[in-house]
Amino acid sequence: MRLTRRRLMATAAALPLAAALPRWSLAEMSLGDATVTTVSDGNLVLPGDFVFEPMPQDKLLPILEATGQSRDELRPECNLTLYRDGTNTVLFDAGAGPNFMPSAGELPASLDAAGLAPEDITHVVFTHAHPDHIWGVLDDFGDLLFPQAVHMMGRAEWDYWWDPETVNTIGKARAAFAVGAKNRMEAIEDLVELFDDGEEVLPGIAAVSTPGHTPGHMSFELRRGSEAAMVVGDAIVNHHVAFARPEWPSGSDQNPQQAVATRKALLDRLVADDMTLIGFHLPEGGVGRAEATESGYRFVGMDV
Ligand SMILES: [Zn+2]
């Protein structure tokens, strides 16, 4: 496998000043005769409690210190995976769009910097329907950003957010997530195709059910010949505690216990198969590997 990393600073002159920040990195690798690239949607700004509150605080702090992560605030990158096999140009998730957080929603500029227009995207495949992953289907004017693309979502995820009861059962903190997801899903309803666990959704792309972060969260195994990589979405949502202590419940998961079981099984498999992983909120473009340690795992970024 060949992997190259290049900074977008070379093309930064073409971008608005605010976008030309060092966080704009782009990881690219070949997978057989296909190309896998990650493109940035910017980053999120989250209060530490949103993720860390349910964890054993005395054991948490040394792990955060070791990775330079503050307890008070997280600023995770948002990295979308782009898969190009010569026929299909597939984008995994759609980013946050203009209305979620000022620090996110950079996808259109990022695609432009990668030499792509929204019309070049043939398929948008969702890991799940949280705001930073689906709100970006609509642009600044509330119009579809990818009106000619097939939009694809796991059936369980679609059914959960489509259910009018979800806004009442999800809890106050995430009620806006439910309203926002339903609104975007209504916008893409005529373009959407649903799929189930294990299905080959497109040539070389197989759906792998990884529930817990949301009820129908999906990961995707990309395979070309003997080479493979796993798009894990938010099933492994950060590079510190999710790897070091995958058995700890995280406040960012809607069903923390189910997410723990999913995360442990996924990390086990990634290590056993020595498979490249691509995480939406992992650093340096989100591409790397999991390595087993004495007490858990660690994330090794694919730095070349
Ligand atoms: Zn996310």
Residues whose N, C-alpha, C, O or C-beta is under 5 A from the ligand:
A	BS01	ZN	D132 D234
